[in-house]
């Protein structure tokens, strides 16, 4: 069975990376940087909190 929280966090991380790429495309580098940072934090939390599931 699929673990719901880790899967949701992975989807959020992918969405944040897509937002960052779109922001870079239009030239809004502050939003892009914050989105990449947020995606990194979500991935870190996912890997440290839910590593055993």
C-alpha positions, 0 to 999 in steps of 0.5 A: 500500500502507498504511504500517503504522507511521503507520497504527498510530500514528493508531489509537493516537492515536484510542484515546487520545482515546477514553480521554480522553473516557471519563475526562472523562465519569466525572470523572477529569480527571488521566487525561483530561489525560494521555491528551490529552497522550499523543495529542498526542505520538503525533500529533507523532511520527507527523507528524515521523518519517513525513511522507515516507511 
